[in-house]
Amino acid sequence: QVQLVESGGGLVQAGGSLRLSCAASGSLFSINVMGWYRQVPGNQRDLVARITSGSITTYADSVKGRFTISRDNANNTVYLQMNSLKPEDTGLYYCYAEVRFIGSLTSYQYWGQGTQVTVSS
């Protein structure tokens, strides 16, 4: 019912910037929360940033002051502006959305396919 399509990943040198985007498509749903998670091989998938439909934001301590999450509700799109990138920011970034379908009280979680971010020294 819902697809999340990510873009914007790539290779960048330390200190550089990237902007990730994720667009949700489908029908008969509303999105309560969208966010970005990062996964490194051998580790769990950890929250980077999230934003509610009311634009309340949450950030991991490691990215506060450097990353900014924003949302275009009209287009069901979330962005992650990443500045002052560090090698430890490297990972596979997954878009996340918490969705409720019209007429349902059940929340569903959707994930994008992931976009790779690699920060070189």
N, C-alpha and C positions, 0 to 999 in steps of 0.2 A: 504493500500500500504506500509506503514511504521509501524514497531513495535519497541518500545523502551523497552528494558529489563534491569532492574536495579538489582544490587546486592551489597552486602557489608555492609548493615545496621546491627545494633545490639545494644546490651547493653554494655556500657563501663563506667568506672569510670572517674570522672573529672580528667583532665590532660592526659588522654589517647588519642589514635589515632584510626581512622578508615579510610578506603579507599573505597569509593563508585565507582562503575563502571556502565556504561550504554552503551549498544551496540544497534545500529540501524540496522535493517534488512529490506530488501525490494529490489526493483529494479527500475531502470530508474529515479533516483533522485540524487540530490546533496544537501549537508547540508551546509547552510551558517553559522548557529549559533547553538551551543549546550550549554546547561547550566543546572544549578541546582536551584530549588526553594524549599522553606521550608514552610510548613503550620502547624500551631498549632490550635487545636480546638478552635473555637470562633474568629479566626483571618483570615486574608487574606493570600493568597499565595504570598510570598515575594521572590525576587531574592536573591540568595546566591552568585552565581558566574556564569559567562558566558564566552565563548570563541568563536571567529570567526574562519572561515576556515584558516585565516592567522595568527592564534594564538594570536590575540589581546584579552586581558583578562580584565574583569571587576569584581570587588568584592564589596559586601556589606561592609560598614564601620566596622560592627561588627565582621567580619571574616578576615579582612586584617592582614597579617602577620602570620596567623594561618592556613588558608586553601589555597590550591593550586589546581587550575584546569588545566588539561592538556588534550590533544586530540591526538588520533591516527587516522589520517585521512584515512590511508590505510584500517583500519578495522572499520571505522565509530563508534569509541568508544570514550567516554569522561570519565575522571576520576576526582574525587574530593578527594584529600588527606586532611584529617582533623586532625590537630594536636592540642595539648593543649585544648582539648575539655572542654566545660563548660556546666553546667546544662541548661543554656539558649539556647544552641545549639539543644536541644531536639526538635524533630518534625518529620513530615513525609516529606521526601525528594523526590521530583519529578524531573525526568529527562525531559528536554525540548529540542526540536529540531525544527528549522525553515528550511523547506525543499522546494526546487523547483524541480518539475518534468521536465524531459527532454522534451523540446518543449513547455513549458508553462512559462508564465510570472507571474503567480500567486504563491504566497508563502502560504504554509500550515504549521500550527503549530501542533505538535504532543507532547503528554505527555506519560510518563511511568506510571505504576500503583502505584508507590511510594514505598519507602523502609524506614522503621522506624529506626530512630536513637534516642536512649535514653541514656542520660548522667546522671549518678547518682552522688550525692554529696560525 
